[in-house]
Amino acid sequence: MPEKIKLWLWLLSHTTIHVGEWLRYRGGEAGCKLCGHSLESIPHSFWICVEANNIWGRSLKIVATCGVNGRVVWGSLLGLE
């Protein structure tokens, strides 16, 4: 697995990905750029935001066209399998 993916997954698992919550703390804009929700958090960005869910769904379909089960891949990467 590429190092940048390992780092991104580590950041996600430790809730240290810089989203709107972090930017608000630093004095920046905190809203979701995809749907306009007032606060972009990690749960919002990955599971709640309708637009983000559409992107994740499309990415799973693209991975599936390569003959790979995207849900199995993500599950194994996140330690769910």
Beta strands, then each sheet from edge to edge (+ up, - down):
end
